[in-house]
């Protein structure tokens, strides 16, 4: 069996249940451990949302810090796992895995609505909707991580990814690890 497979000899169904309980899954209403694990697989997304009229709201540290606080707040509430993110002057990108009882749309609503509510803006903050891409495998995850990390470099805001304060590349934030269950990279294929 491939590494990271939920049925590998290293991961028992009990081990899966412990991992799921750590993600807030408890009680009789929870799915069986393997079903719950499978429900979380294939739920990792690369998301992007843009400000209304591409206003550069996040070029100030105050606004950029506020949206980072919103991301970390809803992560700590278990609404989603937060794997990577970057806050650019007029948009953000993130790699998230919504909790199995929350749709991707609801997770993004928490982020955008939570930020708008805390900002107390009298004008629209966001463009309607958002873009998303379901992460297919480890290679796809790594490509989107690299995209997130390099976004401020490509925009000439910094020389190196770790210099950008409002990015997971800075190393300043507690994040969730790459999700288990992604198809492994297949070398030589």
Secondary structure, DSSP 8 states (H G I E B T S, - for coil): --TT-TTSTT--HHHHHHHHHTTT--STTS--HHHHHHHHTT-EEEEEEEBGGG--GGGSHHHHHHHHHHHHHHHHTTSEEEEEEEEETTEEEEEEEE-TTS-HHHHHHHHHHHHHHHHT-SS--B-SS-EEEE--BHHHHHHHHHHHHHHHHHTTS-SSGGG-TTBGGGS-S------TTSB---TT-
